[in-house]
C-alpha cells in the first residue's frame, strides 16, 4: 500500500505552505471523510459512557388485585402495587428512574405536572419513546415545580 505522500507529485522548490499546495478532489474528499469519521468515533465513545445508577426503579407488570370480597381482577401494577409506590423527589435535585416493562405490551410513564424535557415526558405525541415489552428505559430529569402528583393507571380498551 502506498502512502498519500507517495502519490503526490514532488513540491516545487520554495513551496512550503499548505496554502500553496494543490489538492486533488479525491485527496480533499478522503481527508474530509477521515476527519468526519474521527469526529464521529470520538462522539460515539463518549455516548457509550456508563449510565448513571438509578435512584428509583419502577417495574410495570401484571398483578392480581382484590377489589372486593372474593372479587379479584387482573390489572397492571407498578412494583406490584396499584397505585404504584410514592416517589419522593426533591425540586431541583436531578433524579434517574429506571422503568422496566414486564407488562407484555408496549408501555410508558407520563410524569403529570412536572416540567421535564419532551423525550422524558412519557407522551408519544411529544416524541417520548415507547418501552417495548421486556425492555426498559432510563428517565433522567430535574423535577420541578414542587407539589404532589398522581400517576394514573393506564387504561386498555373499555375497562
C-alpha positions as CSV (number, residue, x, y, z in Angstrom):
1,X,0.0,0.0,0.0
2,X,1.4,3.4,-0.9
3,X,1.0,6.5,1.4
4,X,-0.5,9.7,0.2
5,X,3.0,11.2,0.1
6,X,4.0,8.6,-2.5
7,X,1.0,9.6,-4.7
8,X,1.6,13.3,-4.6
9,X,3.8,15.0,-7.1
10,X,7.0,16.4,-5.7
11,X,6.7,20.0,-4.4
12,X,8.3,22.7,-6.5
13,X,11.3,24.4,-4.7
14,X,10.2,27.1,-2.3
15,X,6.6,25.8,-1.8
16,X,6.5,25.3,1.9
17,X,2.9,26.1,2.9
18,X,-0.3,24.1,2.5
19,X,-2.0,27.2,1.0
20,X,0.3,26.8,-1.9
21,X,-0.3,23.1,-2.3
22,X,-2.9,21.9,-4.8
23,X,-5.0,19.0,-3.7
24,X,-7.0,16.8,-6.0
25,X,-10.7,16.4,-5.4
26,X,-10.1,12.8,-4.3
27,X,-7.5,13.8,-1.7
28,X,-9.7,16.6,-0.4
29,X,-12.7,14.2,0.0
30,X,-10.5,11.5,1.5
31,X,-9.2,14.0,4.1
32,X,-12.7,15.3,4.9
33,X,-14.1,11.7,5.2
34,X,-11.2,10.8,7.6
35,X,-11.8,13.8,9.7
36,X,-15.6,13.2,9.9
37,X,-15.0,9.5,10.8
38,X,-12.6,10.5,13.6
39,X,-15.1,13.1,14.9
40,X,-18.0,10.5,14.8
41,X,-15.8,7.9,16.6
42,X,-14.9,10.2,19.4
43,X,-18.6,11.2,19.9
44,X,-19.7,7.6,19.9
45,X,-17.1,6.7,22.5
46,X,-18.5,9.5,24.7
47,X,-22.1,8.3,24.2
48,X,-21.2,4.8,25.5
49,X,-20.2,6.1,28.9
50,X,-21.7,4.1,31.7
51,X,-25.3,5.1,32.5
52,X,-25.9,6.6,36.0
53,X,-27.2,4.3,38.7
54,X,-31.0,4.9,39.1
55,X,-32.3,6.5,42.2
56,X,-35.6,4.6,41.8
57,X,-36.7,1.5,39.8
58,X,-40.3,1.0,38.6
59,X,-41.3,-2.4,37.3
60,X,-44.6,-2.4,35.2
61,X,-46.1,-5.9,35.3
62,X,-49.5,-7.7,35.5
63,X,-50.8,-8.4,39.0
64,X,-53.9,-9.8,40.6
65,X,-55.8,-7.2,42.7
66,X,-58.5,-7.9,45.2
67,X,-61.1,-5.2,44.7
68,X,-63.8,-6.6,47.0
69,X,-64.8,-9.7,48.9
70,X,-63.9,-12.6,46.6
71,X,-63.5,-10.3,43.7
72,X,-60.0,-10.5,42.1
73,X,-59.1,-8.8,38.9
74,X,-56.0,-8.9,36.6
75,X,-54.5,-5.4,36.1
76,X,-51.3,-3.6,35.6
77,X,-49.2,-2.7,38.7
78,X,-46.2,-0.7,39.4
79,X,-43.8,-2.5,41.7
80,X,-46.6,-5.0,42.4
81,X,-48.9,-2.1,43.6
82,X,-51.9,-0.2,42.5
83,X,-51.4,2.6,42.5
84,X,-47.7,2.4,42.3
85,X,-45.3,3.4,45.1
86,X,-44.8,7.0,46.0
87,X,-41.6,8.5,44.7
88,X,-40.3,11.3,46.8
89,X,-38.3,13.7,44.6
90,X,-36.8,17.0,45.7
91,X,-37.4,20.0,43.5
92,X,-34.2,21.0,41.7
93,X,-32.3,17.8,42.5
94,X,-31.6,15.6,39.4
95,X,-33.1,12.1,39.5
96,X,-32.7,9.0,37.5
97,X,-35.6,6.4,37.3
98,X,-35.3,3.0,35.6
99,X,-38.6,1.8,34.2
100,X,-38.8,-1.9,33.4
101,X,-41.7,-3.0,31.2
102,X,-42.7,-6.6,32.1
103,X,-46.4,-5.9,31.2
104,X,-46.4,-7.9,28.0
105,X,-47.4,-4.9,25.9
106,X,-45.7,-1.5,24.9
107,X,-45.9,1.0,27.7
108,X,-44.6,4.3,29.0
109,X,-44.8,6.5,32.1
110,X,-46.0,10.1,32.0
111,X,-44.8,12.5,34.7
112,X,-48.0,14.5,35.3
113,X,-47.4,18.1,36.2
114,X,-43.6,18.0,36.1
115,X,-41.7,20.2,33.7
116,X,-39.5,17.7,32.0
117,X,-37.9,17.5,28.6
118,X,-40.2,16.2,25.8
119,X,-38.3,13.0,25.4
120,X,-38.6,12.2,29.1
121,X,-42.3,13.3,29.4
122,X,-43.9,10.0,28.6
123,X,-46.1,11.5,25.9
124,X,-45.8,9.8,22.5
125,X,-47.0,13.0,20.7
126,X,-44.0,14.8,22.3
127,X,-41.6,12.2,20.9
128,X,-41.2,10.1,24.1
129,X,-40.1,6.6,23.2
130,X,-42.4,3.6,23.9
131,X,-40.9,1.0,26.2
132,X,-41.3,-2.3,24.4
133,X,-42.4,-5.5,26.2
134,X,-39.4,-6.8,28.1
135,X,-37.5,-3.5,27.6
136,X,-36.5,-0.7,29.9
137,X,-36.0,3.0,29.8
138,X,-33.9,5.2,32.0
139,X,-35.6,8.6,32.7
140,X,-33.3,11.4,33.9
141,X,-34.6,14.8,34.7
142,X,-34.6,17.5,37.4
143,X,-38.1,17.7,39.0
144,X,-39.9,21.0,39.2
145,X,-42.1,22.6,40.3
146,X,-42.7,21.2,43.8
147,X,-46.0,19.6,44.6
148,X,-48.0,16.3,44.8
149,X,-48.7,14.4,41.7
150,X,-50.9,11.4,40.9
151,X,-49.7,9.0,38.2
152,X,-52.9,7.3,36.9
153,X,-53.2,3.7,35.9
154,X,-53.1,3.1,32.1
155,X,-56.5,2.1,30.6
156,X,-56.9,-0.5,28.0
157,X,-60.0,-0.8,25.8
158,X,-63.3,-0.1,27.5
159,X,-62.4,-1.3,31.0
